[in-house]
Amino acid sequence: MGLRYFVSLAVLLFCVDVILAQTAAPGQSCEKNNGTSCEQCLSNVSCLWCIKTQSCVTYPVKTILPPHALCPLNDARWGLCSMNFQILIITLSVVAAVIIIAFFVCLFCCCKCENCGSAAFEHHMQKKEEKRKIKQDSRKAEMKARHDEIRKKYGLSRASPYSRFENPA
């Protein structure tokens, strides 16, 4: 069902492109071109040429794709005499499938890279934390050494916190 809508959209876009590329003769009926060539029939963008019946008919815009009773898709020509609707549908289906697959591959790669990135980020943060901890420990050791020097200078030993009170001067 989704493919049908995609094909309809693609045909519609193709129609707009052909309409912009060719100029239609206003008020010209497609059925007047019966018995002529494909090029003469398709000079009017609202016309459809059927190779099987060699007839020029008004394009059935309400059904998007021409019904099989009017003209088989393999024999229907619109816009260009060299391109039929069957080839157009197959080509657009393949292109749509490639685009969808490419989208999912990109989505998968992005998610995978995002996960890799988060693991790398965590590893980077762990390294930073380790460096921070090493600096903090070295600062603590320096402060302890400085405090011990001050205690030694003033005769305060850390052996017993009450040693200062034992020797009254």
C-alpha positions as CSV (number, residue, x, y, z in Angstrom):
1,M,0.0,0.0,0.0
2,G,2.9,2.4,0.8
3,L,4.5,1.6,-2.5
4,R,1.3,2.6,-4.3
5,Y,1.3,6.0,-2.7
6,F,5.0,6.5,-3.4
7,V,4.5,5.6,-7.1
8,S,1.6,8.0,-7.2
9,L,3.7,10.7,-5.8
10,A,6.5,10.0,-8.2
11,V,4.2,10.0,-11.2
12,L,2.7,13.3,-10.0
13,L,6.2,14.8,-9.7
14,F,7.0,13.4,-13.1
15,C,3.8,15.0,-14.5
16,V,4.7,18.4,-13.0
17,D,8.1,18.1,-14.6
18,V,6.7,17.3,-18.0
19,I,4.1,20.0,-17.7
20,L,6.8,22.5,-17.0
21,A,9.0,21.2,-19.8
22,Q,6.3,21.1,-22.5
23,T,3.7,23.6,-23.4
24,A,0.2,22.3,-24.0
25,A,-2.0,23.7,-26.7
26,P,-5.0,25.1,-24.9
27,G,-8.4,23.7,-25.9
28,Q,-6.8,20.8,-27.9
29,S,-8.6,17.5,-27.5
30,C,-6.4,14.4,-27.3
31,E,-8.8,12.3,-29.3
32,K,-8.3,14.5,-32.3
33,N,-4.7,13.1,-32.5
34,N,-5.9,9.5,-33.0
35,G,-4.1,8.0,-36.0
36,T,-1.2,10.3,-35.7
37,S,2.3,9.7,-34.2
38,C,3.3,9.4,-30.6
39,E,5.2,12.7,-30.7
40,Q,2.2,14.6,-32.0
41,C,-0.1,13.1,-29.4
42,L,2.3,13.8,-26.5
43,S,2.8,17.4,-27.6
44,N,-0.2,18.0,-25.4
45,V,0.7,17.1,-21.8
46,S,-2.8,16.0,-21.0
47,C,-2.7,13.3,-23.6
48,L,-1.6,9.6,-23.2
49,W,-0.4,7.5,-26.2
50,C,-1.2,3.8,-26.2
51,I,1.1,1.9,-28.5
52,K,-1.0,-1.2,-28.5
53,T,-4.1,0.6,-30.0
54,Q,-2.2,3.4,-31.6
55,S,-4.6,5.8,-30.0
56,C,-4.3,9.2,-28.3
57,V,-6.5,9.5,-25.2
58,T,-6.9,12.1,-22.4
59,Y,-4.8,11.1,-19.4
60,P,-7.0,9.8,-16.6
61,V,-5.9,12.1,-13.8
62,K,-8.4,10.7,-11.3
63,T,-6.8,7.2,-11.3
64,I,-3.1,8.5,-11.3
65,L,-2.1,5.4,-13.3
66,P,-4.0,4.6,-16.4
67,P,-6.3,1.6,-16.0
68,H,-5.4,-1.6,-17.8
69,A,-8.6,-1.5,-19.8
70,L,-7.6,1.9,-21.2
71,C,-4.0,0.8,-22.0
72,P,-1.6,-1.6,-20.4
73,L,1.2,0.0,-18.4
74,N,3.9,-1.5,-20.7
75,D,2.2,0.1,-23.7
76,A,1.3,3.5,-22.2
77,R,3.4,6.5,-23.0
78,W,3.1,9.9,-21.4
79,G,5.5,12.8,-21.6
80,L,8.1,10.9,-23.6
81,C,7.5,8.2,-26.2
82,S,10.6,6.3,-25.1
83,M,9.5,5.7,-21.5
84,N,6.6,3.5,-20.3
85,F,4.9,3.5,-16.9
86,Q,6.1,0.0,-16.1
87,I,9.7,1.0,-16.3
88,L,9.0,4.2,-14.4
89,I,7.4,2.3,-11.6
90,I,10.2,-0.3,-11.4
91,T,12.9,2.4,-11.5
92,L,11.2,4.5,-8.8
93,S,10.7,1.4,-6.6
94,V,14.4,0.5,-6.8
95,V,15.4,4.1,-6.1
96,A,13.0,4.3,-3.2
97,A,14.3,1.0,-1.7
98,V,17.9,2.2,-2.1
99,I,17.1,5.5,-0.3
100,I,15.3,3.7,2.5
101,I,18.1,1.2,3.0
102,A,20.7,4.0,2.9
103,F,18.6,5.9,5.5
104,F,18.6,3.0,7.8
105,V,22.3,2.3,7.3
106,C,23.1,5.9,8.2
107,L,20.8,5.7,11.2
108,F,22.5,2.5,12.4
109,C,26.0,4.0,11.8
110,C,25.1,7.2,13.7
111,C,23.7,5.2,16.6
112,K,26.7,2.9,16.7
113,C,29.1,5.9,16.5
114,E,27.1,7.7,19.2
115,N,27.5,4.6,21.4
116,C,31.2,4.4,20.6
117,G,31.5,8.1,21.3
118,S,29.9,7.7,24.7
119,A,32.2,4.9,25.6
120,A,35.2,7.1,24.5
121,F,33.7,10.0,26.4
122,E,33.4,7.8,29.6
123,H,37.0,6.6,29.1
124,H,38.1,10.2,28.7
125,M,36.2,11.3,31.8
126,Q,37.7,8.4,33.8
127,K,41.2,9.5,32.8
128,K,40.4,13.1,33.9
129,E,39.1,11.8,37.2
130,E,42.3,9.8,37.8
131,K,44.5,12.8,37.0
132,R,42.4,15.0,39.3
133,K,42.7,12.3,42.1
134,I,46.5,12.1,41.6
135,K,46.8,15.9,41.9
136,Q,44.6,16.0,44.9
137,D,46.6,13.2,46.7
138,S,49.8,15.0,45.9
139,R,48.4,18.3,47.3
140,K,47.3,16.5,50.4
141,A,50.8,15.0,50.8
142,E,52.4,18.4,50.4
143,M,50.1,20.0,52.9
144,K,50.8,17.2,55.4
145,A,54.5,17.6,54.9
146,R,54.3,21.3,55.4
147,H,52.1,20.9,58.6
148,D,54.6,18.3,59.9
149,E,57.5,20.8,59.4
150,I,55.6,23.5,61.3
151,R,54.8,21.1,64.1
152,K,58.5,20.0,64.2
153,K,59.6,23.7,64.2
154,Y,57.4,24.5,67.2
155,G,58.0,21.3,69.0
156,L,54.6,19.8,68.5
157,S,54.7,16.2,67.8
158,R,51.8,14.2,66.4
159,A,52.6,11.2,68.5
160,S,50.2,12.2,71.3
161,P,47.8,15.0,71.0
162,Y,48.2,15.6,74.9
163,S,52.0,15.7,74.9
164,R,52.0,19.5,75.1
165,F,50.1,19.4,78.4
166,E,52.3,16.8,80.0
167,N,55.4,19.0,80.2
168,P,54.5,22.2,81.9
169,A,57.1,24.9,81.4
